[in-house]
Amino acid sequence: MNIFQISWKNIINKPLNATLSLVLFALGVGLISLLFLLNQQIEEKFDKNLAGIDLVVGAKGSPLQLILSSMYHIDAPTGNISLKAARPFLNPKHPLIGMAIPISLGDNYKGHRIVGTTPKILELYDNVQIEQGRIWENVFEVVIGKVVAEKLDLQLGSKFYGSHGLIDDENLVHDDIDAFKVVGILEGNGSVIDQLVLTANQTVWAVHDHEGSDSDTTHHEDHAHAIDLSIPLSEYPDKDITSLLIKFKSRNFQTLNMPRSINENTDMQAATPAIEINRVYSMIGDGEEALRYLAFIIIFVSGLSIFISLFSSLRERRYELALMRVMGASPSKLFLLIVLEGIILAFIGYLIGILLSHAGMSIFAAQMEETYRYSFSGWEFMKEEAYLLFGALAVGFIAAILPAIQASNTDISTTLSEG
Amino acid sequence: MLQTKDLAFSYDENVRFQFPDFSCQSAENCLLLGQSGSGKTTLLHLLGGMLTPKEGSIIVNDQDITKLSAAQLDRFRGQNIGIVFQKSHFVRALNVEENLMLAQQLANIRPDKTRIQTLLDRLNVGHKLKAKTDTLSIGEQQRVAIARALVNQPTVILADEPTSALDDINCDEVIALLEEEARKVGSTLLVVTHDNRLKEKFSNKILLHSQQTA
């Protein structure tokens, strides 16, 4: 029968009071922790997928949309740009541009975007390696991300038909042309590339040039092999791409002015990922802040509920507290007894809250993966959660401190004479 | 053994209690008899170290408890003084056994389940070991309260009106029980009461007159 056990027995002796405090506490902690988790994982994904890209050039429209569609593969593209216009950026001798990666969007396979690009895109994403197979060497050859391979159970040599648009729709399957053939599978690296089907830009052209024509099968055999991937894209001025991902050689005054000059002097727009993503953060941030205040209010109320339930229980436990004093308990022991009750409640509430938030996060994760094609994890723990623990214990302590002081001031003689 | 000398107490400037000197030897049973308002409860609380006297000394087992610090007094009380209150109260969240273990633990005495079981058996409430205290009858509660007062083998057992709510038969029984248990653990038993039925049962009687002076 140590003091901790007595505190515990006192709590479970009043299950309804305890439950109310626990539910409130768990809600508050759970909400805060969930916000932490979401915030952290979203920022982590966004940051990872920034991939050192300095500038995205694409069709005019919303800059955020351009970034989201070309880098994060969430939104629809703003439109196409002609290679004629994009040609200067593709020039390997460009004095400012270190790397320019063309992106052609338009199709998906079971919700995973088929991205026409060049093999250099792998360098952007931490130099992600091909785990099995090789890079594409022909049109209709694809390299798929780890998650695509696992989720859709694709192996080297698997063949599939893409469907038109960026959302999975069976009615729009391109079954009138060649099937894509998996020639490579990337290692997983936690970025958006895990979720993509990569191929040559020319593949995307081949798919769409073909659209509407009703030629026979032999035709597209020829068609497919007619394209030589060794010819640089800049040799196709009449073709379109969706956007260019640009990495500067180094950042300087000229690169700083480049977006403005593109926006003012061309039919294209240039968007800076860092700026746009910060806008997203600040938009998310407002809602998050409101939710965070709500969570703090809930925690405050739960602290209040602990305080009230302890305080009201003191009235009926007055006599037994005096009795414990008679039996040799010092005032500080009674103080500890009551404080422990507050802290135990807070601790259990914290545990339930953390459990709730992580369970919630795993459910979210499954949903977000569908919508945003990112893998989130429900069971990643953060150091913020440790701070939250100290916060929770502090709330429990503060809620219990007044009742505890009152308990430790119990006057034995007066209380027992009333009895 | 229990002894007082020049004991006085006042709640405020107008009410002052002056108590007669008395002493109770080890293993002796004493009766402290007084009418309501004579300061019985006040004296009991003084003897139990729950109130601090204004003047005088209280010697329990060669120790003047008025000289102890608050912390020393808490410990001393837990180890040397067992109190049976008029109305039995327990820590409600705990069962009978746990309440008795609490008494041992708070007095810094190693919890001894065998002793608890034996004591409860002797008081005929052994089968209530795991019962919550609020499920006990009044009689059972009083027996458990007696067991709690005895569990640490105190030097002095103070009983406050232990029989006031009881009929004659139960009254005899409880007093017999208290005397017997006090003898077994070698304690001094002091019963504080206004119950005249008890007069005949004790040889050492202390009469408390209304000593209240304005």
Interface residues (C-beta under 8 A of the other chain):
Chain A: M1 N2 I6 K9 N10 I12 N13 R317 Y319 E320 L323 M324 R325 V326 M327 G328 A329 S330 P331 K333 I412 S413 L416 S417 G419
Chain B: T41 H45 G48 M50 L51 A70 A71 D74 R75 R77 G78 Q79 I83 F85 Q86 K87 H89 F90 V91 R92 A93 L94 E98 M101 L102 A103 Q104 Q105 L106 A107 N108 P111 R148
